[in-house]
Every structure is written in structure tokens, then in C-alpha cells.
Amino acid sequence: MVRLGCADVLPGLSEEEFARIEEEFGFAFSDDHRAFLAAGLPVNRSSSTGRQQSWPNWRDGDPDELRERLARPVQGVLFDVEHNSFWSTHWGAKPDMPSQALEVAGRELAAVPQMVPVYSHRCLPAGRGTYGHPVLSIHQTDIIHYGTDLADYITQEFNGSPHGEGASCLRSTVAFWRDLVD
């Protein structure tokens, strides 16, 4: 069996599986993410401590967990709006009432590109016909590059290369999320 880090790699997703996943969760994988998952589906394997690594199991995963993972980038930004005074200048003036600020932020975030988990909190933007985006590590509004593209990210994450090599010339391409990259 092929392994990727602490994951087993199962046969890739079929076109029928992609169609079901994209319909059920309301997004389309980017072309490079789709090609990666068609080549092989990494699935979690328990470690010696019983902790699991964090590959989303698009074939057999818990739908509620997958929805939560898809929502996590936006929920993290909303957390920072509510608890850490985050406000994007693109949203206009911040309302004085916290509930109104959350409402405005939620409405604005509904219009930004959806981020799809690749591994743990590393994400690529959704979107058929798109490819070559940097992989972003997203934890609330703390966002960093983790690879110049998906292939670079996989090499760095699972071959022990240091993250961020070439980051100084890297340019994020995804609206809103690129403004938060450190």
C-alpha cells in the first residue's frame, strides 16, 4: 500500500464520487486538487498515540465533520471579528454593535472564494477551471503560505523540507484570503 506521511493512500476518487461530493457540499474542487485526489485518496491512519492525522476523507468521511472543516476558515475569521477586533478595510466602517459587525462580516465572507481543506488547516480555493494557487495554512486570520502550489506543498509537508522557501516571491491569488497572508 502506498503511504503519504502517516496516511494510507487508497484508489483515487472517481468522476461519480467527485460529482456526489461537489453536489453534497456545494463547491467544486480546483483542477489540481481534483487531479491529486483522482490519483489517490489519502486517508487517516491512527498513530502510535491513537491520534489521527488530518486528511479529509472525501469518500467515507462523516458529512458533518466535512461540513465543519469547510466552514472553519470563515468561522475563524468571524471568531476574530467577535473576539479579537479583526475588521477588513474592504468591509467599510465597522458597526458599533458586535452583533451587527458579525452580520456584516458574515455577509461579506459569504462572497469570498471558499477554501477547501487539503490536510489539517492547509487549504486551496474551490473552483473548477482553477489551478496553481498557493496552499494556505489558515487558522482564524493567521494565514501563511505553505507551498507555492499543491505539488510544492505536498513535497514540503511530507518530505521534511522547510516551509516558506520562495515565499518572498510568492503571490497569493485568492480574493480576501490573500490580504491576510503574513
C-alpha positions as CSV (number, residue, x, y, z in Angstrom):
1,M,0.0,0.0,0.0
2,V,1.2,3.5,-0.8
3,R,1.7,5.9,2.1
4,L,1.8,9.7,2.3
5,G,3.1,10.8,5.7
6,C,1.0,8.9,8.3
7,A,-1.7,8.2,5.8
8,D,-2.6,5.3,3.6
9,V,-3.4,6.2,0.0
10,L,-6.4,4.5,-1.4
11,P,-7.5,4.4,-5.0
12,G,-8.4,7.9,-6.2
13,L,-11.9,9.4,-6.4
14,S,-14.0,8.6,-9.5
15,E,-15.9,11.1,-11.5
16,E,-19.1,9.9,-9.9
17,E,-17.6,10.4,-6.4
18,F,-16.4,13.9,-7.3
19,A,-19.9,14.8,-8.6
20,R,-21.6,13.5,-5.4
21,I,-19.1,15.3,-3.1
22,E,-19.4,18.6,-5.0
23,E,-23.2,18.4,-5.1
24,E,-23.5,17.4,-1.4
25,F,-21.1,20.1,-0.1
26,G,-21.8,22.8,-2.7
27,F,-18.3,23.5,-4.1
28,A,-16.1,22.4,-6.9
29,F,-12.5,21.2,-6.4
30,S,-9.8,23.2,-8.1
31,D,-8.3,21.3,-11.0
32,D,-5.0,20.5,-9.3
33,H,-6.8,19.3,-6.1
34,R,-9.1,17.2,-8.2
35,A,-6.1,15.6,-10.1
36,F,-4.4,14.9,-6.8
37,L,-7.5,13.2,-5.3
38,A,-8.1,11.3,-8.5
39,A,-4.6,9.9,-8.4
40,G,-5.0,8.7,-4.8
41,L,-7.1,9.4,-1.7
42,P,-5.0,9.8,1.4
43,V,-6.9,8.6,4.5
44,N,-6.1,8.9,8.1
45,R,-4.2,6.2,10.0
46,S,-4.0,6.1,13.7
47,S,-0.6,7.0,15.1
48,S,1.0,5.1,18.0
49,T,-0.6,7.6,20.4
50,G,-4.0,6.9,18.9
51,R,-4.2,10.4,17.4
52,Q,-5.2,10.6,13.8
53,Q,-3.7,12.8,11.2
54,S,-6.0,15.2,9.4
55,W,-6.8,14.2,5.9
56,P,-10.4,14.9,4.9
57,N,-11.9,11.6,3.9
58,W,-14.0,12.8,1.0
59,R,-15.2,9.2,0.2
60,D,-16.3,7.9,3.5
61,G,-15.9,10.7,6.0
62,D,-18.6,12.0,8.4
63,P,-20.6,14.6,6.4
64,D,-21.0,16.8,9.5
65,E,-17.2,16.8,10.1
66,L,-16.5,17.6,6.4
67,R,-19.1,20.5,6.6
68,E,-17.4,21.8,9.7
69,R,-14.0,21.6,8.1
70,L,-15.3,23.5,5.0
71,A,-16.8,26.2,7.3
72,R,-13.7,26.5,9.5
73,P,-11.9,29.3,7.6
74,V,-14.9,31.6,7.6
75,Q,-15.8,30.7,11.2
76,G,-12.2,31.5,12.2
77,V,-12.5,35.0,10.7
78,L,-15.8,35.5,12.4
79,F,-14.2,34.5,15.7
80,D,-11.6,37.1,15.2
81,V,-14.2,39.7,14.4
82,E,-16.1,38.9,17.6
83,H,-13.2,38.3,20.0
84,N,-10.0,39.9,18.6
85,S,-11.1,43.2,16.9
86,F,-10.5,42.0,13.4
87,W,-12.1,44.1,10.7
88,S,-11.3,44.1,7.0
89,T,-11.0,47.6,5.5
90,H,-12.8,46.3,2.4
91,W,-16.0,45.9,4.5
92,G,-16.4,49.6,5.2
93,A,-16.8,51.1,8.6
94,K,-17.1,48.6,11.4
95,P,-20.6,48.8,13.1
96,D,-20.5,49.7,16.8
97,M,-22.8,46.8,17.8
98,P,-20.9,43.5,17.9
99,S,-24.0,41.6,16.5
100,Q,-24.1,44.0,13.6
101,A,-20.4,43.6,12.9
102,L,-20.8,39.8,12.8
103,E,-23.8,40.2,10.5
104,V,-21.8,42.4,8.1
105,A,-18.7,40.2,8.3
106,G,-20.8,37.1,7.6
107,R,-22.4,38.7,4.6
108,E,-19.1,39.8,3.2
109,L,-17.5,36.4,3.9
110,A,-20.3,34.6,2.0
111,A,-19.0,36.3,-1.1
112,V,-15.3,35.3,-0.8
113,P,-13.9,32.2,-2.5
114,Q,-14.5,29.1,-0.5
115,M,-11.4,27.4,0.9
116,V,-11.2,23.6,0.8
117,P,-9.1,21.6,3.2
118,V,-6.2,19.6,1.7
119,Y,-4.7,18.5,5.0
120,S,-5.3,19.7,8.5
121,H,-5.9,23.5,8.2
122,R,-4.0,23.7,4.9
123,C,-6.4,24.8,2.1
124,L,-6.8,25.6,-1.5
125,P,-9.6,27.7,-3.0
126,A,-12.5,25.9,-4.6
127,G,-13.2,26.4,-8.3
128,R,-13.3,24.2,-11.3
129,G,-11.0,25.6,-14.0
130,T,-8.5,26.9,-11.5
131,Y,-5.1,25.6,-10.5
132,G,-1.7,26.6,-9.3
133,H,-2.9,28.5,-6.3
134,P,-0.6,28.6,-3.2
135,V,-1.6,26.3,-0.4
136,L,-2.5,28.5,2.6
137,S,-2.4,27.5,6.2
138,I,-5.5,29.1,7.7
139,H,-6.0,29.4,11.5
140,Q,-8.5,32.2,12.1
141,T,-6.9,35.3,10.5
142,D,-3.4,33.9,10.9
143,I,-2.7,32.8,7.3
144,I,0.6,31.8,5.8
145,H,1.8,30.2,2.6
146,Y,2.6,26.5,2.9
147,G,3.5,25.9,-0.7
148,T,3.8,27.7,-3.9
149,D,1.1,25.2,-5.3
150,L,-0.3,21.8,-4.3
151,A,2.7,19.8,-5.6
152,D,5.2,22.1,-3.8
153,Y,3.1,21.9,-0.6
154,I,3.0,18.0,-0.7
155,T,6.7,17.9,-1.2
156,Q,7.5,20.3,1.6
157,E,4.9,18.9,4.1
158,F,5.8,15.2,3.7
159,N,9.4,15.3,2.7
160,G,10.6,17.4,5.6
161,S,11.6,20.5,3.5
162,P,11.3,23.8,5.3
163,H,8.1,25.8,4.7
164,G,8.2,29.2,3.1
165,E,11.1,28.6,0.7
166,G,10.5,31.0,-2.1
167,A,7.7,32.7,-0.1
168,S,9.2,36.1,-0.7
169,C,8.4,35.9,-4.4
170,L,5.1,34.1,-3.8
171,R,1.9,36.0,-4.5
172,S,-1.4,34.8,-3.2
173,T,-4.1,34.8,-5.8
174,V,-7.4,34.4,-3.9
175,A,-9.5,37.4,-3.1
176,F,-9.8,38.3,0.6
177,W,-7.6,35.5,1.8
178,R,-4.5,37.0,0.1
179,D,-5.0,40.2,2.2
180,L,-4.5,38.2,5.4
181,V,-1.3,36.3,4.4
182,D,1.6,37.2,6.8
